[in-house]
Amino acid sequence: MRIGAQLRAGPTLLPGLVRAAQVGADVLQVFTQSPRAWKPTLYAPEVLDAYRAAVAHHPSVTETYCHATYLINLAGHDPELVQRSRDCLRANLAAARGMGARGLVLHIGSHLGRGFDACLPQVVDLLSEALASGAPSPTCPIVLENAAGAGGTVGRSLDELAAVLERAAAGDQLGVCLDTQHLWASGVAFDSLEAADRLVIALDDAVGLERLVCLHLNDSKVALGANRDRHENLGAGTIGERGLAALLGHPALQGLPAILEVPGEGQGPRTEDIALARRLVALGVGLRRSG
């Protein structure tokens, strides 16, 4: 399992790569623009070229993932918000592909009380439009992240993610990212070997393990089933080290990147967070061997 970190990259992107190497990450995740603003960052072609070249020749940080801005809501019903979301998703995907990223992670949004079935056609149409806006790129899919379950968020269950994937029929242009804190907050337990096995089986049945592109590795400030998106440093939350290890050691997940989105001391993942993530993977693998 490759361990990654969500870090700031700045307008030239290269500082993110430097910082990822400093904390010992194998994988870097960056926002393609400010996570809480609509205005996209317009990267000059030479900036994207330099970044791709730097990653291609980097001795330790071998992959980049991008995260789309939080403001995008593909399930909304306000026409202006829908148009902004459409334009912003296209811009984010173009930037991610320009960076040579391995995927653009996306929060689908909230139906704001309309219900999942009512918003599904619109979600699928907007995803399809974004994917059609550039050349097909199986190496940089849109990666749908599971939600913690607050309000009318879409993707709060594996079944909802599966319905979007099935309806979109976009093949390897769409994938899934599982966030451990969001799973926990949405009521999905995985803190024992048996519970982790049930989750992986359910995931394979619903969306297929081949559609799982990456993990977001976070502990939780809130209890199981609290339906709130509140990340905590590994081992300092309600999931705990052993609970995370039970999932991280699953053999079906070993080829994936696990990207930390933890607060650290306020600036994101630290060297000690990356090191602890690796220890938890080793602990989980050991638990399975001894069990």
Buried (B, 14 or more C-beta within 10 A) or exposed (E): BBBBBBBEBEEBBBBBBBBBBEBBBBBBBBBBBEEEEBEBBEBEEEBBEBBBEBBEEBEEBBBBBBBBBBBBBBBBBEEEBBEBBBBBBBBBBBBBBBBBBBBBBBBBBBBBEBEBEEBBEBBBBBBBEBBEBEEEBEEBBBBBBBBBBBEBBBBBBBEBBBBBBEBBEBEEBBBBBBBBBBBBBBBBBBBBBEBBBBBBEBBBEBBEBEBBBBBBBBBBBBBBEBBBBBBBBBBBBBBBBBBBBBBBBBEBBEEBBBBBBBBBEEEBBBEBBBEBBBBBBBBBBEBBEEE
